[in-house]
Amino acid sequence: MNFDPYDHLLQDDPYPVYRRLRRESPLHHNTEHDFWVLTRHADVSAALRADRAYSNTMGVSMDKSAWSPHAHVVMSFLAMDPPEQSRLRKLVSRGFTPRRVAEMEPRIQRITDHYLDRLLTGAGPGATASFDWIGDLAGKVPMDVISEMLGVPEPDRVEVRRLADLLVQREDGLRDVPSAGLDAGLRLMEYYRNHVAERHRRPTDDLTSALLAADGEGTDGGADGGERMTDDEVVAFLFLMVVAGNETTTKLLGNAIYQLTAHPEQRDLVFGDPTLIPAWVEETLRFDTSTQLLARHLVEDVTLHDVTAPAGAQVLLALGSAGRDDAVFSAPDTFDVTRSKDELARILSFGGGRHYCLGASLARLEANIVLREVVRRFRTVEVDHERCLRFYSANVRGYAYLPVTAEVR
């Protein structure tokens, strides 16, 4: 079996390979490139919570230039283990609060309305609207939401998103960040350093200012009281937000509309009953999650299924495979928006344990608002699946172009 996440042919449809790996080689070693991959739900779930064996200190990307003990410089606490991870995540949580996320709802609605209103200018009931789902909507809303949270000025947002795209996109046959991506990363870091310096001079009510002001003082008056994030730590978190928070939500929205229209009977159910929209989001996260793989560094030998991966190895946790595991999900290769809540509660798309995605609630909120507004405004939606262009990345799965035709209500 050839499991190579950099292979564009595999990225076109990895699920048959995942299925074979789960059955025949659940702890699989790619001997050519010397990495391991876990594909069964139970093993991935356990690894996400097994901090002692599966370390984050080398980062979560298998790219050679990103796999480094210095990965935290751009990945923040996602590339740390306790106690450093616990300290920094606690500080970030002081600013990135559930209340701040909830307060974003009217702004997300306003941003969504802005782009849909622009698409539907002059289009009355019964008219047909044609547009690129990614370029005209799904790629714009998440960046604007993150930018508003961070305080990024509107004129800068197109360039920030372009740089973020370059960071995660991979050329066929290239097993690392391309030179354009490396340059984009440096430019983003410099941009956020300047942004943080500006917030020191002129604080506002945005998340950047909240992070600079956040301290470790908790209700228990712990010993870390009064500690603050350094500027470098704030910059690393902003970098993580714009890459992870923006790209994965854009791809989630693209995968949601692609999969729903690829299953017309499911599309008709959702457009006939908008209460199914949250289940549509969750089923997309299970069936075709935007984050397919997370890397871990083994700090001790791990033996599973009579196979041992040695300490020092790079292990990929296949979140995309876990969502298709028939040991957990009934008819796992069927896209079903009526799937039971008990099954959907077991998805691993946002990770698990102490590294569970801090932005999960924001991503879900964005997806539900955008898709709810689409169902409210359109009678139905069609996608020209033959003309879709995939966005190729070693660990992020989604589309760069999705031509949509929609009938206005």
Backbone hydrogen bonds in HBPLUS format (Angstrom, degrees):
<---DONOR---> <-ACCEPTOR-->    atom                        ^
c    i                          cat <-CA-CA->   ^        H-A-AA   ^      H-
h    n   atom  resd res      DA  || num        DHA   H-A  angle D-A-AA Bond
n    s   type  num  typ     dist DA aas  dist angle  dist       angle   num
A0007-ASP N   A0004-ASP O   2.97 MM   3  5.59 167.3  1.98 125.6 129.8     1
A0010-LEU N   A0007-ASP O   3.09 MM   3  5.34 121.2  2.45 102.2 116.0     2
A0011-GLN N   A0007-ASP O   3.03 MM   4  6.38 158.5  2.07 150.9 157.5     3
A0012-ASP N   A0008-HIS O   2.97 MM   4  6.21 137.9  2.15 143.3 153.4     4
A0013-ASP N   A0010-LEU O   3.08 MM   3  5.57 133.7  2.30 110.1 120.6     5
A0017-VAL N   A0014-PRO O   3.10 MM   3  5.47 120.2  2.48 107.2 121.6     6
A0018-TYR N   A0014-PRO O   2.92 MM   4  6.20 158.2  1.96 155.1 162.4     7
A0019-ARG N   A0015-TYR O   2.96 MM   4  6.12 161.6  1.99 148.9 153.4     8
A0020-ARG N   A0016-PRO O   3.13 MM   4  6.38 157.8  2.18 142.6 147.5     9
A0021-LEU N   A0017-VAL O   2.92 MM   4  6.16 158.2  1.97 152.6 159.1    10
A0022-ARG N   A0018-TYR O   2.85 MM   4  6.14 160.3  1.89 157.9 162.8    11
A0023-ARG N   A0019-ARG O   3.22 MM   4  6.44 150.8  2.31 143.1 150.2    12
A0024-GLU N   A0020-ARG O   2.81 MM   4  5.87 166.2  1.83 156.6 160.8    13
A0025-SER N   A0021-LEU O   2.84 MM   4  4.70 144.8  1.96 122.3 133.3    14
A0028-HIS N   A0037-VAL O   3.04 MM   9  5.23 160.1  2.08 153.7 150.2    15
A0037-VAL N   A0028-HIS O   2.83 MM   9  5.23 141.2  1.98 142.4 153.3    16
A0030-ASN N   A0035-PHE O   2.79 MM   5  5.40 167.9  1.80 174.0 176.7    17
A0034-ASP N   A0030-ASN O   2.68 MM   4  5.37 117.0  2.08 142.3 160.2    18
A0035-PHE N   A0030-ASN O   3.32 MM   5  5.40 144.5  2.46 130.8 139.9    19
A0036-TRP N   A0314-GLN O   2.87 MM 278  6.19 163.3  1.90 157.9 163.4    20
A0316-LEU N   A0036-TRP O   2.70 MM 280  6.05 156.6  1.76 140.5 147.3    21
A0038-LEU N   A0316-LEU O   2.88 MM 278  6.22 163.0  1.91 171.5 174.6    22
A0318-ALA N   A0038-LEU O   3.02 MM 280  5.97 165.5  2.04 164.6 169.3    23
A0044-VAL N   A0040-ARG O   2.90 MM   4  6.12 167.2  1.92 164.2 168.2    24
A0045-SER N   A0041-HIS O   2.84 MM   4  5.93 169.0  1.85 158.8 162.3    25
A0046-ALA N   A0042-ALA O   3.05 MM   4  6.13 158.5  2.10 140.5 146.4    26
A0047-ALA N   A0043-ASP O   2.93 MM   4  6.07 156.5  1.99 145.3 152.1    27
A0048-LEU N   A0044-VAL O   2.99 MM   4  6.20 152.1  2.07 150.8 157.4    28
A0049-ARG N   A0046-ALA O   3.13 MM   3  5.37 141.5  2.28 101.6 112.4    29
A0050-ALA N   A0047-ALA O   3.21 MM   3  4.94 151.8  2.29  96.1 104.5    30
A0054-TYR N   A0050-ALA O   3.00 MM   4  5.95 167.1  2.02 166.3 168.2    31
A0299-VAL N   A0053-ALA O   2.90 MM 246  5.25 158.9  1.95 145.0 151.8    32
A0055-SER N   A0297-HIS O   2.79 MM 242  4.92 161.2  1.82 146.5 144.0    33
A0297-HIS N   A0055-SER O   2.90 MM 242  4.92 169.4  1.91 142.4 146.1    34
A0059-GLY N   A0056-ASN O   2.85 MM   3  5.29 163.2  1.88 123.0 126.7    35
A0068-SER N   A0058-MET O   3.18 MM  10  4.68 137.3  2.37 122.1 123.6    36
A0295-ALA N   A0060-VAL O   2.85 MM 235  4.28 161.8  1.89 116.3 118.6    37
A0066-ALA N   A0063-ASP O   3.03 MM   3  5.22 134.6  2.24 102.7 115.7    38
A0067-TRP N   A0063-ASP O   2.86 MM   4  5.94 139.0  2.02 157.2 169.4    39
A0071-ALA N   A0068-SER O   3.04 MM   3  5.25 154.7  2.11 119.3 118.1    40
A0073-VAL N   A0070-HIS O   3.03 MM   3  5.89 168.3  2.05 126.7 130.3    41
A0074-VAL N   A0071-ALA O   3.12 MM   3  6.00 155.6  2.18 124.4 128.4    42
A0075-MET N   A0071-ALA O   2.96 MM   4  5.94 145.8  2.08 145.5 154.4    43
A0076-SER N   A0072-HIS O   2.94 MM   4  4.52 132.9  2.17 121.9 120.1    44
A0078-LEU N   A0075-MET O   3.10 MM   3  5.53 141.3  2.26 142.2 139.4    45
A0079-ALA N   A0076-SER O   3.11 MM   3  6.01 168.5  2.13 124.5 127.7    46
A0080-MET N   A0077-PHE O   3.22 MM   3  4.98 135.5  2.43 115.8 108.5    47
A0085-GLN N   A0081-ASP O   2.93 MM   4  5.03 167.8  1.95 119.1 120.7    48
A0087-ARG N   A0083-PRO O   3.01 MM   4  6.25 162.4  2.04 157.9 162.2    49
A0088-LEU N   A0084-GLU O   3.05 MM   4  6.26 172.6  2.05 157.4 158.7    50
A0089-ARG N   A0085-GLN O   2.89 MM   4  5.92 165.0  1.91 152.0 157.2    51
A0090-LYS N   A0086-SER O   3.05 MM   4  6.00 153.1  2.13 139.7 146.9    52
A0091-LEU N   A0087-ARG O   3.15 MM   4  6.43 154.1  2.22 143.1 149.8    53
A0092-VAL N   A0088-LEU O   2.89 MM   4  6.18 165.2  1.91 157.2 160.8    54
A0093-SER N   A0089-ARG O   2.88 MM   4  6.00 155.3  1.94 145.7 152.8    55
A0094-ARG N   A0091-LEU O   3.09 MM   3  5.32 142.9  2.23 101.5 112.2    56
A0095-GLY N   A0092-VAL O   2.95 MM   3  5.55 142.5  2.09 113.4 123.1    57
A0096-PHE N   A0092-VAL O   2.79 MM   4  5.94 175.3  1.80 161.6 163.3    58
A0100-ARG N   A0097-THR O   3.07 MM   3  5.16 116.7  2.48  98.1 112.8    59
A0101-VAL N   A0097-THR O   3.11 MM   4  6.49 157.8  2.16 152.8 158.7    60
A0102-ALA N   A0098-PRO O   2.88 MM   4  6.11 166.6  1.90 152.7 156.3    61
A0103-GLU N   A0099-ARG O   2.89 MM   4  6.06 151.7  1.97 147.8 155.6    62
A0104-MET N   A0101-VAL O   2.96 MM   3  5.26 152.2  2.04 107.2 116.2    63
A0105-GLU N   A0102-ALA O   3.19 MM   3  5.77 165.9  2.21 115.8 119.8    64
A0107-ARG N   A0104-MET O   2.96 MM   3  5.20 118.7  2.35 106.4 122.7    65
A0108-ILE N   A0104-MET O   2.80 MM   4  6.02 157.6  1.85 163.3 171.1    66
A0109-GLN N   A0105-GLU O   2.93 MM   4  6.16 160.9  1.97 154.8 160.2    67
A0110-ARG N   A0106-PRO O   2.94 MM   4  6.11 152.7  2.02 138.2 145.6    68
A0111-ILE N   A0107-ARG O   2.90 MM   4  6.13 161.9  1.93 150.9 155.3    69
A0112-THR N   A0108-ILE O   2.90 MM   4  6.08 164.5  1.93 151.3 155.8    70
A0113-ASP N   A0109-GLN O   2.89 MM   4  6.05 164.7  1.91 150.5 155.0    71
A0114-HIS N   A0110-ARG O   2.94 MM   4  6.09 153.8  2.01 146.0 153.2    72
A0115-TYR N   A0111-ILE O   3.25 MM   4  6.59 161.7  2.29 153.2 155.0    73
A0116-LEU N   A0112-THR O   3.04 MM   4  6.25 165.7  2.06 156.4 160.9    74
A0117-ASP N   A0113-ASP O   2.75 MM   4  5.70 160.7  1.78 151.0 157.0    75
A0118-ARG N   A0114-HIS O   3.14 MM   4  6.26 153.6  2.22 139.6 146.4    76
A0119-LEU N   A0115-TYR O   3.08 MM   4  6.31 148.0  2.19 138.8 147.2    77
A0120-LEU N   A0116-LEU O   2.96 MM   4  6.12 144.0  2.09 147.7 157.3    78
A0123-ALA N   A0120-LEU O   2.96 MM   3  5.16 169.3  1.97 131.6 131.4    79
A0127-ALA N   A0124-GLY O   3.02 MM   3  5.62 160.2  2.06 139.4 142.8    80
A0126-GLY N   A0408-VAL O   2.89 MM 282  5.24 171.4  1.89 136.7 138.3    81
A0408-VAL N   A0127-ALA O   2.86 MM 281  5.44 167.5  1.88 162.6 166.3    82
A0129-ALA N   A0406-ALA O   2.78 MM 277  5.19 168.9  1.79 158.1 161.3    83
A0406-ALA N   A0129-ALA O   2.80 MM 277  5.19 160.4  1.84 152.4 159.2    84
A0131-PHE N   A0404-VAL O   3.01 MM 273  5.45 153.6  2.08 145.1 153.4    85
A0404-VAL N   A0131-PHE O   2.82 MM 273  5.45 173.5  1.82 169.2 171.5    86
A0136-ASP N   A0132-ASP O   2.84 MM   4  5.49 159.3  1.88 152.6 157.8    87
A0133-TRP N   A0402-LEU O   2.82 MM 269  5.25 159.5  1.86 156.7 149.9    88
A0138-ALA N   A0133-TRP O   2.73 MM   5  5.92 156.5  1.78 170.5 165.4    89
A0139-GLY N   A0134-ILE O   2.72 MM   5  4.91 143.5  1.85 140.3 140.4    90
A0140-LYS N   A0137-LEU O   2.98 MM   3  5.27 146.2  2.09 108.5 119.0    91
A0141-VAL N   A0137-LEU O   3.04 MM   4  6.15 169.3  2.05 177.8 175.3    92
A0144-ASP N   A0140-LYS O   3.00 MM   4  6.17 161.0  2.04 156.4 162.2    93
A0145-VAL N   A0141-VAL O   2.89 MM   4  6.11 157.2  1.95 158.0 165.1    94
A0146-ILE N   A0142-PRO O   2.93 MM   4  6.13 174.1  1.94 155.3 156.3    95
A0147-SER N   A0143-MET O   2.84 MM   4  5.87 159.2  1.88 145.2 152.3    96
A0148-GLU N   A0144-ASP O   2.85 MM   4  5.95 155.0  1.91 144.2 150.5    97
A0149-MET N   A0145-VAL O   3.01 MM   4  6.27 158.7  2.05 149.4 155.3    98
A0150-LEU N   A0146-ILE O   2.90 MM   4  6.15 157.9  1.95 152.2 158.2    99
A0151-GLY N   A0147-SER O   2.74 MM   4  5.69 127.3  2.02 140.9 155.0   100
A0152-VAL N   A0147-SER O   2.80 MM   5  4.72 145.3  1.92 139.0 142.4   101
A0207-LEU N   A0149-MET O   2.66 MM  58  5.50 166.7  1.68 172.7 170.0   102
A0156-ASP N   A0153-PRO O   3.00 MM   3  5.63 149.8  2.10 118.7 127.5   103
A0157-ARG N   A0154-GLU O   3.20 MM   3  5.49 160.9  2.24 114.9 120.3   104
A0160-VAL N   A0156-ASP O   3.07 MM   4  6.27 157.9  2.12 153.2 160.2   105
A0161-ARG N   A0157-ARG O   2.97 MM   4  6.13 161.3  2.00 148.5 152.9   106
A0162-ARG N   A0158-VAL O   3.00 MM   4  6.23 153.9  2.07 143.4 151.1   107
A0163-LEU N   A0159-GLU O   3.01 MM   4  6.23 159.5  2.05 150.6 155.1   108
A0164-ALA N   A0160-VAL O   2.98 MM   4  6.22 154.6  2.05 145.6 153.0   109
A0165-ASP N   A0161-ARG O   2.90 MM   4  6.14 154.2  1.97 151.6 157.8   110
A0166-LEU N   A0162-ARG O   3.14 MM   4  6.41 158.5  2.18 146.7 151.8   111
A0167-LEU N   A0163-LEU O   3.18 MM   4  6.44 140.1  2.35 142.0 152.1   112
A0168-VAL N   A0165-ASP O   3.24 MM   3  5.70 132.3  2.48 106.7 117.0   113
A0169-GLN N   A0165-ASP O   3.08 MM   4  6.10 143.3  2.22 156.9 167.2   114
A0170-ARG N   A0392-TYR O   2.73 MM 222  5.61 160.0  1.77 147.4 148.8   115
A0174-LEU N   A0171-GLU O   3.12 MM   3  5.49 162.3  2.15 125.8 130.6   116
A0181-GLY N   A0178-PRO O   2.87 MM   3  5.15 123.6  2.19 103.5 118.7   117
A0182-LEU N   A0178-PRO O   3.00 MM   4  6.42 153.5  2.07 154.6 162.8   118
A0183-ASP N   A0179-SER O   3.01 MM   4  6.21 163.0  2.04 149.6 153.8   119
A0184-ALA N   A0180-ALA O   2.95 MM   4  6.09 150.4  2.03 136.9 145.7   120
A0185-GLY N   A0181-GLY O   2.90 MM   4  6.15 151.9  1.98 147.3 154.4   121
A0186-LEU N   A0182-LEU O   3.12 MM   4  6.45 158.5  2.17 148.9 153.6   122
A0187-ARG N   A0183-ASP O   3.01 MM   4  6.28 156.9  2.07 148.5 155.0   123
A0188-LEU N   A0184-ALA O   2.88 MM   4  6.12 153.4  1.95 149.0 156.4   124
A0189-MET N   A0185-GLY O   2.96 MM   4  6.18 162.6  1.99 150.9 155.4   125
A0190-GLU N   A0186-LEU O   3.03 MM   4  6.25 159.9  2.08 146.3 151.5   126
A0191-TYR N   A0187-ARG O   2.91 MM   4  6.08 153.5  1.98 142.4 150.3   127
A0192-TYR N   A0188-LEU O   2.94 MM   4  6.23 163.3  1.96 156.4 159.2   128
A0193-ARG N   A0189-MET O   2.93 MM   4  6.16 146.0  2.05 145.8 155.6   129
A0194-ASN N   A0190-GLU O   3.08 MM   4  6.31 161.4  2.11 149.5 153.4   130
A0195-HIS N   A0191-TYR O   2.92 MM   4  6.19 147.6  2.02 142.0 152.4   131
A0196-VAL N   A0192-TYR O   2.89 MM   4  6.02 159.8  1.93 145.5 149.5   132
A0197-ALA N   A0193-ARG O   3.00 MM   4  6.22 159.9  2.04 146.2 152.1   133
A0198-GLU N   A0194-ASN O   2.95 MM   4  6.17 150.1  2.04 143.1 151.1   134
A0199-ARG N   A0195-HIS O   3.03 MM   4  6.36 146.8  2.14 143.3 152.3   135
A0200-HIS N   A0196-VAL O   2.99 MM   4  6.35 140.5  2.15 147.0 157.8   136
A0201-ARG N   A0197-ALA O   3.24 MM   4  6.57 150.4  2.33 141.0 148.1   137
A0202-ARG N   A0198-GLU O   2.75 MM   4  6.00 159.5  1.79 150.9 157.7   138
A0210-ALA N   A0206-ASP O   3.12 MM   4  6.42 152.6  2.20 143.4 151.9   139
A0211-LEU N   A0207-LEU O   2.83 MM   4  6.07 152.5  1.90 154.4 160.7   140
A0212-LEU N   A0208-THR O   3.08 MM   4  6.36 156.0  2.14 147.8 154.1   141
A0213-ALA N   A0209-SER O   3.05 MM   4  6.23 138.2  2.23 139.9 150.9   142
A0214-ALA N   A0210-ALA O   2.88 MM   4  5.90 123.0  2.21 137.8 152.6   143
A0214-ALA N   A0211-LEU O   3.29 MM   3  5.01 138.1  2.48  90.2 101.5   144
A0216-GLY N   A0227-GLU O   2.96 MM  11  5.23 128.1  2.23 131.3 146.0   145
A0221-GLY N   A0218-GLY O   2.94 MM   3  5.26 164.7  1.97 113.7 117.5   146
A0225-GLY N   A0222-GLY O   3.11 MM   3  5.67 158.8  2.16 121.2 122.7   147
A0227-GLU N   A0224-ASP O   3.16 MM   3  5.85 165.5  2.18 143.6 145.3   148
A0234-VAL N   A0230-THR O   3.02 MM   4  6.37 153.3  2.09 151.3 158.6   149
A0235-VAL N   A0231-ASP O   2.90 MM   4  6.14 164.0  1.92 154.0 158.3   150
A0236-ALA N   A0232-ASP O   2.96 MM   4  6.14 157.9  2.01 144.2 150.1   151
A0237-PHE N   A0233-GLU O   3.13 MM   4  6.32 154.2  2.19 141.0 147.3   152
A0238-LEU N   A0234-VAL O   2.95 MM   4  6.26 160.1  1.99 154.5 160.0   153
A0239-PHE N   A0235-VAL O   2.92 MM   4  6.13 157.9  1.97 151.7 157.9   154
A0240-LEU N   A0236-ALA O   2.96 MM   4  6.20 156.3  2.01 144.7 151.1   155
A0241-MET N   A0237-PHE O   2.88 MM   4  6.14 157.2  1.93 150.5 156.6   156
A0242-VAL N   A0238-LEU O   3.06 MM   4  6.30 162.4  2.09 152.0 155.1   157
A0243-VAL N   A0239-PHE O   3.17 MM   4  6.32 150.2  2.27 146.6 154.2   158
A0244-ALA N   A0240-LEU O   2.77 MM   4  5.62 149.2  1.87 150.9 158.9   159
A0245-GLY N   A0241-MET O   2.81 MM   4  4.77 122.7  2.14 113.9 131.3   160
A0247-GLU N   A0243-VAL O   3.12 MM   4  5.72 148.4  2.22 132.4 140.7   161
A0248-THR N   A0244-ALA O   3.26 MM   4  5.79 154.4  2.32 135.0 142.4   162
A0250-THR N   A0246-ASN O   3.05 MM   4  6.24 159.9  2.09 154.4 160.4   163
A0251-LYS N   A0247-GLU O   3.00 MM   4  6.24 162.4  2.03 152.4 157.1   164
A0252-LEU N   A0248-THR O   2.90 MM   4  6.06 147.0  2.01 137.5 147.1   165
A0253-LEU N   A0249-THR O   3.01 MM   4  6.23 163.1  2.04 150.3 153.1   166
A0254-GLY N   A0250-THR O   3.04 MM   4  6.31 153.3  2.11 144.6 152.5   167
A0255-ASN N   A0251-LYS O   2.81 MM   4  5.97 166.8  1.83 154.4 157.7   168
A0256-ALA N   A0252-LEU O   2.91 MM   4  6.01 150.4  1.99 146.0 154.4   169
A0257-ILE N   A0253-LEU O   3.24 MM   4  6.45 164.3  2.27 146.1 148.2   170
A0258-TYR N   A0254-GLY O   3.00 MM   4  6.10 157.2  2.05 149.2 156.4   171
A0259-GLN N   A0255-ASN O   2.93 MM   4  5.92 172.2  1.93 148.3 150.9   172
A0260-LEU N   A0256-ALA O   3.07 MM   4  6.10 159.4  2.11 143.7 150.0   173
A0261-THR N   A0257-ILE O   3.18 MM   4  6.12 163.3  2.21 139.4 144.0   174
A0262-ALA N   A0258-TYR O   2.96 MM   4  6.10 132.4  2.19 140.5 154.3   175
A0263-HIS N   A0260-LEU O   3.16 MM   3  5.30 153.0  2.23 100.8 109.0   176
A0266-GLN N   A0263-HIS O   2.84 MM   3  5.47 132.4  2.07 120.3 132.8   177
A0267-ARG N   A0263-HIS O   3.09 MM   4  6.41 153.4  2.16 146.9 155.0   178
A0268-ASP N   A0264-PRO O   2.93 MM   4  6.16 159.5  1.97 150.6 154.8   179
A0269-LEU N   A0265-GLU O   3.23 MM   4  6.40 146.3  2.35 132.1 140.4   180
A0270-VAL N   A0266-GLN O   3.07 MM   4  6.39 162.7  2.10 153.0 156.2   181
A0271-PHE N   A0267-ARG O   2.95 MM   4  6.15 172.6  1.96 159.9 162.0   182
A0272-GLY N   A0268-ASP O   3.00 MM   4  5.90 128.2  2.28 132.3 144.5   183
A0273-ASP N   A0269-LEU O   2.92 MM   4  6.01 121.9  2.27 137.7 152.5   184
A0273-ASP N   A0270-VAL O   3.11 MM   3  5.01 139.1  2.29  94.9 106.6   185
A0276-LEU N   A0273-ASP O   3.01 MM   3  6.02 168.3  2.03 131.7 134.5   186
A0277-ILE N   A0274-PRO O   3.07 MM   3  5.53 168.9  2.08 117.9 120.1   187
A0280-TRP N   A0276-LEU O   2.85 MM   4  6.14 145.7  1.97 151.3 162.7   188
A0280-TRP N   A0277-ILE O   3.03 MM   3  4.85 117.8  2.43  93.6 109.8   189
A0281-VAL N   A0277-ILE O   3.02 MM   4  6.37 155.4  2.08 156.3 161.5   190
A0282-GLU N   A0278-PRO O   3.05 MM   4  6.37 164.1  2.08 149.1 152.8   191
A0283-GLU N   A0279-ALA O   2.81 MM   4  5.92 158.7  1.86 149.6 155.7   192
A0284-THR N   A0280-TRP O   3.00 MM   4  6.15 150.4  2.09 142.9 150.7   193
A0285-LEU N   A0281-VAL O   3.04 MM   4  6.36 155.0  2.10 147.5 154.3   194
A0286-ARG N   A0282-GLU O   3.02 MM   4  6.34 142.6  2.17 141.7 151.8   195
A0287-PHE N   A0283-GLU O   2.75 MM   4  5.83 174.2  1.75 155.4 157.4   196
A0288-ASP N   A0284-THR O   2.89 MM   4  5.48 164.1  1.92 144.1 149.1   197
A0397-ARG N   A0290-SER O   2.66 MM 107  4.64 158.0  1.71 134.8 142.8   198
A0292-GLN N   A0395-ASN O   2.81 MM 103  5.24 159.3  1.85 161.8 165.1   199
A0319-LEU N   A0292-GLN O   2.85 MM  27  5.15 114.8  2.28 133.3 146.8   200
A0320-GLY N   A0292-GLN O   3.18 MM  28  4.53 165.3  2.21 124.3 123.9   201
A0294-LEU N   A0317-LEU O   3.10 MM  23  5.16 148.0  2.21 131.7 141.5   202
A0317-LEU N   A0294-LEU O   2.72 MM  23  5.16 171.4  1.73 156.2 158.6   203
A0296-ARG N   A0315-VAL O   2.74 MM  19  5.18 140.4  1.89 150.1 162.8   204
A0315-VAL N   A0296-ARG O   2.88 MM  19  5.18 171.1  1.88 152.9 155.9   205
A0298-LEU N   A0313-ALA O   2.97 MM  15  5.38 171.3  1.97 159.9 162.3   206
A0312-GLY N   A0298-LEU O   2.69 MM  14  5.16 165.1  1.71 134.8 140.3   207
A0302-VAL N   A0309-ALA O   2.91 MM   7  5.29 163.7  1.94 156.4 161.9   208
A0309-ALA N   A0302-VAL O   2.80 MM   7  5.29 161.0  1.83 161.0 160.0   209
A0304-LEU N   A0307-VAL O   2.85 MM   3  5.39 150.7  1.93 161.2 162.5   210
A0307-VAL N   A0304-LEU O   2.92 MM   3  5.39 149.3  2.02 114.3 123.7   211
A0313-ALA N   A0310-PRO O   3.10 MM   3  5.78 151.1  2.19 142.5 144.0   212
A0319-LEU N   A0317-LEU O   3.10 MM   2  6.01 119.5  2.49 111.7  95.8   213
A0321-SER N   A0318-ALA O   3.15 MM   3  5.29 125.9  2.46  98.1 111.0   214
A0322-ALA N   A0318-ALA O   3.06 MM   4  6.39 157.8  2.11 150.8 157.1   215
A0323-GLY N   A0319-LEU O   3.27 MM   4  6.53 147.1  2.38 147.4 153.5   216
A0324-ARG N   A0321-SER O   2.93 MM   3  5.35 157.8  1.98 114.5 121.8   217
A0325-ASP N   A0322-ALA O   3.37 MM   3  5.31 166.0  2.39 109.2 109.0   218
A0328-VAL N   A0325-ASP O   3.08 MM   3  5.75 165.7  2.10 118.4 123.0   219
A0329-PHE N   A0325-ASP O   2.96 MM   4  6.07 171.3  1.97 157.7 160.6   220
A0334-THR N   A0331-ALA O   3.02 MM   3  5.57 154.8  2.08 127.0 127.9   221
A0339-ARG N   A0336-ASP O   3.21 MM   3  5.52 155.4  2.27 115.6 115.7   222
A0344-LEU N   A0340-SER O   3.13 MM   4  6.47 168.2  2.14 152.0 155.1   223
A0345-ALA N   A0341-LYS O   2.88 MM   4  5.95 141.1  2.03 144.7 154.0   224
A0346-ARG N   A0343-GLU O   2.94 MM   3  5.53 163.2  1.97 118.0 123.5   225
A0347-ILE N   A0344-LEU O   3.30 MM   3  5.68 168.5  2.32 116.8 116.4   226
A0351-GLY N   A0348-LEU O   2.91 MM   3  5.10 159.0  1.95 120.8 120.5   227
A0357-CYS N   A0350-PHE O   2.93 MM   7  5.21 171.0  1.94 158.5 161.0   228
A0356-TYR N   A0353-GLY O   3.10 MM   3  5.48 157.7  2.15 118.7 118.4   229
A0360-ALA N   A0357-CYS O   3.29 MM   3  5.40 164.8  2.31 111.9 111.6   230
A0363-ALA N   A0359-GLY O   2.95 MM   4  6.20 162.7  1.98 160.3 164.9   231
A0364-ARG N   A0360-ALA O   2.98 MM   4  6.21 163.8  2.01 153.8 158.1   232
A0365-LEU N   A0361-SER O   2.97 MM   4  6.05 155.4  2.03 139.9 147.2   233
A0366-GLU N   A0362-LEU O   2.93 MM   4  6.15 167.3  1.95 155.0 157.6   234
A0367-ALA N   A0363-ALA O   2.99 MM   4  6.16 171.0  2.00 151.9 154.5   235
A0368-ASN N   A0364-ARG O   2.93 MM   4  6.05 165.1  1.96 152.1 156.2   236
A0369-ILE N   A0365-LEU O   3.04 MM   4  6.18 160.3  2.08 151.1 156.3   237
A0370-VAL N   A0366-GLU O   2.97 MM   4  6.16 175.7  1.97 161.9 162.8   238
A0371-LEU N   A0367-ALA O   2.99 MM   4  6.01 169.3  2.00 151.1 154.5   239
A0372-ARG N   A0368-ASN O   2.91 MM   4  5.74 148.9  2.01 137.0 146.3   240
A0373-GLU N   A0369-ILE O   3.02 MM   4  6.14 155.2  2.08 146.2 152.2   241
A0374-VAL N   A0370-VAL O   3.03 MM   4  6.31 148.3  2.13 145.3 154.4   242
A0375-VAL N   A0371-LEU O   3.05 MM   4  6.26 162.9  2.08 148.6 152.0   243
A0376-ARG N   A0372-ARG O   2.96 MM   4  6.15 147.8  2.06 141.2 150.8   244
A0377-ARG N   A0373-GLU O   3.00 MM   4  6.08 148.7  2.10 143.3 150.4   245
A0378-PHE N   A0374-VAL O   2.97 MM   4  5.94 146.1  2.09 150.0 157.8   246
A0409-ARG N   A0377-ARG O   2.86 MM  32  5.63 172.5  1.86 143.2 141.7   247
A0379-ARG N   A0407-GLU O   2.70 MM  28  5.52 156.4  1.75 157.6 165.9   248
A0407-GLU N   A0380-THR O   3.21 MM  27  5.74 155.2  2.27 146.7 154.0   249
A0382-GLU N   A0405-THR O   2.73 MM  23  5.13 158.1  1.77 156.7 164.2   250
A0405-THR N   A0382-GLU O   2.85 MM  23  5.13 161.5  1.89 147.1 151.7   251
A0385-HIS N   A0383-VAL O   3.01 MM   2  5.51 117.7  2.42 109.1  92.2   252
A0384-ASP N   A0403-PRO O   3.13 MM  19  5.79 159.9  2.17 155.5 161.7   253
A0387-ARG N   A0384-ASP O   3.04 MM   3  5.68 148.7  2.14 116.5 124.9   254
A0389-LEU N   A0401-TYR O   3.02 MM  12  4.98 160.6  2.06 135.2 141.0   255
A0400-ALA N   A0389-LEU O   2.80 MM  11  5.59 158.8  1.85 147.5 154.9   256
A0401-TYR N   A0389-LEU O   3.27 MM  12  4.98 154.0  2.34 140.9 138.1   257
A0391-PHE N   A0398-GLY O   3.02 MM   7  5.52 173.7  2.02 123.1 125.1   258
